[in-house]
Amino acid sequence: MKKIILALFIGIFLISLTSAFLGTYQQGEVVSVRGNLNATSVNVSIYFPNSSIAIDNQPMTQLKEEIWNYSFSSTDTLGEYIYDYCDQNGENCKENNFEVTPTGTTLETSESLLYIIILIVTFILFLGFLYPAIKLPYSNKTNKDGSITRISKAKYLKLLSVWFAYGFFMWFLQTLNGISKSFITLTYLSNFITNIFTYSQWFSVGITFLILIIIFIEVWKDIILSKTIKKYGKAFLDGRFQ
């Protein structure tokens, strides 16, 4: 039993030596590709995430003693890069890897679950406010003769529902944008989601002001109609009795 446990520890130790993760870097960032090798000169080869060759057998710069470095700038492609480096004889080779993401970070499992929960909740809230925004009536109920005897407050709930629905939709897009930057390796799709979020932000201020202006106008109109109804018992939209 002790021999088995010892063998497992040795195996884990050897794996960690042969495949050490260099780190996570932001897209477009210059990566200092490092190597640890006792040699007079060291050459490195780097491979894109699709396994095509980025650089082939290029000399590394010695920083100190056994530490070697190569500055790699072709990091526009998202994903895991693999590199290997060997001594002057093409022997004593080692392999390593690093990852490139849009933000230079990767989400932990707990963070991923939180993002997903927020995404689901905000989408449900968006639909919850979108329904009354569509279904609630906007105008006052008119009688057969075209008169109005009661002012409806549903229009204000409708406008507020539109405002809240747009707000939660923005929150949903922001969360989706964060997820896309951390998980989606297809750059064009991630950029598409980012553009939708950016354009929605531009419209958000305008929509807020528009809704406030509409509410002000409707309040003013309802005040006039209320005075007319109080005086004559009913009011007409064409301005009779006013």
ABEGO torsion letter per residue (X at the ends): XAAAAAAAAAAAAAAAAABBBAEBBBBGBBBBBBBBBBBABBBBBBBBAAGBBABBGBBBBBABEABBBBBBABAABBEBBBBBBBBAAGBGBBBBBBBBBAAGBBBBAAAAAAAAAAAAAAAAAAAAAAAAAAABBABBBBBAAGBBABBBAAAAAAAAAAAAAAAAAAAAAAAAAAAAAAABABAAAAAAAAAAAAAAAAAAAAAAAAAAAAAAAAAAAAAAAAAAAAAAGBBBAAGBGX
